[in-house]
């Protein structure tokens, strides 16, 4: 997991300058601010979902979904979360192997 986190941070930092150069200063800066606001909003949602309405803590994402949504949505969100994790891991594995070749 440490290598995956390093790969995500490294590619994010390296692609930032390239994306700003491709989009230009105005659109690039606007998209950067837009994505940072989306990340801020998602962080606030995760911080609010950390505590169960009864006061207990939710230690995992699926615990938070179970506490706030419940039912079939837990399985759907779990499927989305794990398929995203598998897809990103496969993508970074392929990218790393191409880069090392």
Number of C-alpha atoms within 10 A of each C-alpha: 7 7 9 13 10 11 16 13 12 11 12 11 11 10 12 13 11 12 15 17 11 11 13 12 12 10 12 18 14 14 15 15 12 12 12 12 12 12 12 12 12 12 12 12 11 13 10 12 18 19 17 16 12 7 8 10 14 16 10 10 16 18 18 21 19 18 20 15 12 13 11 9 14 19 14 10 15 14 12 11 14 11 12 12 12 10 12 14 14 12 11 16 14 12 12 12 9 9 8 7 5
